[in-house]
Amino acid sequence: MSSYSDQLSDQSEAKSPVRTKLDSVLDGLAQLCIVVSGVLLVFLILSFGWLVFGRYILNDTPTWVEQTSLVIVVYITCLGAAAGVRNNSHLSIDFVREGLPALPRDIMRYVADLFVIVFGGFMAWQGWIIMMDNLERPIPMIGLSESWRAAPLVVCGVLIILFSSVNVIERALGASRGRK
């Protein structure tokens, strides 16, 4: 005897398109980005709590918090942006496009994806240049290489290219996975 929730999940599985191993890997990668961003966000909040405690209770301000938080914010932002491209939850204004007939709407989707791919490539390329140029330069107060600030740009750019390219290929092959 199956429960009501089992019946609902069976119905939703029947309606959903076929998922490939690539979909599972890419969705897992996007989920990993979200989890890492979440953990870093918790660490950011805790470090700012330590900053306030150190400054106002101990009267000894921890100097590493500001520089560490600047690095962490870049990681949170870049990983979240890459996951947003995969999950199609990034900021977009699509009411004009969605009001058009099918052919112009599809063309606009491809053009938008191509712009995102180019942007991801530019981000990865410029991030790589910044990363390589700053290998020997330390971040004040924490001593890590300045390259750690640019590394998320490279990772995010590569992930954006990957996720957007797969979206274009799946749309071209007609396997939209329920995404727009």
Secondary structure as UniProt FT lines:
FT   HELIX           4..15
FT   HELIX           21..56
FT   HELIX           64..87
FT   HELIX           95..98
FT   HELIX           102..133
FT   TURN            134..136
FT   TURN            140..142
FT   HELIX           147..173
FT   TURN            177..178
//
